[in-house]
């Protein structure tokens, strides 16, 4: 399909035509930003930096009911809730992260809750033009205009957005939008390419990551882990807000005779994550937990799914209260061998 | 201003002692305005220590955030002294821990740093975004001077310091074993204007505000973990049997968490502001804490963490305590 253009003044019409209730757009709510249904009147602000809460929360919410029951039931009442979603303004790193997490959730057994939502979602990406200091997507196979995981890639051309249609889902959106979208011209594509290249040149941090997965197993007893973990507070910021972290805990809540079993984000940086009923904890300190966090992303996941479970979005670096910096850890790993 | 040469000399001497486990201070972070807590055991590591307006974290939390590895049979745990650097506000946490008998005086060596205020990272990074090179900073009267890649920039202190510093009443450590440099002048006057502003709202407005804030919470517990006064070995938040606070993230459980956290700090919070600083979703946690601090000051004339020989507020009943607010 040809590239199309969405004039900025028609963003509202675009949302209305396709059904505003289906949209999820970047929004600032309280002190955080996240993808949420568009606000009643105000325009969508696509100029916000990447959201604090990554895209995963739409597919794999922090708290999700798996099934409900009444005490005495022998068959749980399962319901997989998935509504059609058009997610607009997705940063390429977050879309790539979903393709990485997909591998886990479609592994054996398949996760119906996650996959049903994925199936019904269309992702309209927005090429980054102002990467932040801790963005390092280009080190991990992504980039400010990476298309992996997206159905359409938008590029801000000043008074309009160029739509590069990438999949059938994307085509369907463009067909439904009808004449709200206009045909793009050759110089639009050139302008977009220039914007993409300019953005990539603004990325200042990075690491050559290819050799890390094979080095990590040799550094099991290295003092890197204790040194790195000394200041760690054991909070869940780096993992909860990581677009590829996907660990969950399963809990029950019962009120009267009604109950539900739900899953809730869990973090390998928490002390209780690996705490056994006996009181034994195989990862008793921050050293073991930090080692696990890095190994899971850069070694175990690679072994199992042949991809590094990190997209270089920089959230864990931006938000760590004590400046534990994954790029710094990785460069120590590289220097150690 | 703290004397850096003295700091490094003191640090080297301290970590060389056999009865000291380690020293905790600050060092330059990996980029920009960031600093990181620096744990040192060897004298040569002391050269990296800094004390500047960038040192905005409170290290006292590490006195109690101790993870005890299971000690193999026949060995003993390392219970040697811990030395740490404190600013005025941080020192109140040490004192409060002594009051509560959370630590023993002989187990800690306090290196006091008179402080003219530390930066609010968000303010600095908004003013000078995306700085990759390590920034140095120093106090210069009414200005904070940053050494940036394109030269020095002097910024008025009220534009870049943390709010807590602009109203600071305790810039000098209230307790220390070594003091780095001369005491600084105390100018801060805390009128609790932020709390008054919140009190003036109607109940409905206040609830609308907090409902949005608590709904934002991701329950990462960084506020609890960073708090020097949150050191229960068995925290109500971690309890599963009974489950006092469910793990599910919703307004009900999140509110229960925030209120439990705030009330457990009543009469104990020393207002270092760490909870609010570390919150990844910018919940104004200190506004809750300061409401309680204000109540405690007004009703009991009590300032936590100022007198190591005093009793905890809840253990210091006086016959003439006010009772007119008891329902």
Interface residues (C-beta under 8 A of the other chain):
Chain A: X29 X30 X31 X32 X52 X53 X62 X63 X132 X133 X134 X204 X205 X227 X230 X231 X233 X234 X235 X236 X237 X240 X241 X249 X251 X253 X262 X264 X265 X267 X270 X271 X272 X284 X285 X286 X317 X319 X321 X322 X323 X324 X325 X327 X328
Chain B: X29 X30 X31 X32 X34 X35 X36 X37 X38 X39 X57 X61 X62 X65 X67 X68 X69 X70 X129 X130 X131 X132 X212 X213 X215 X216 X218 X219 X220 X221 X222 X225 X226 X238 X243 X246 X247 X248 X249 X250 X277 X278 X279 X280 X281 X282 X283 X284
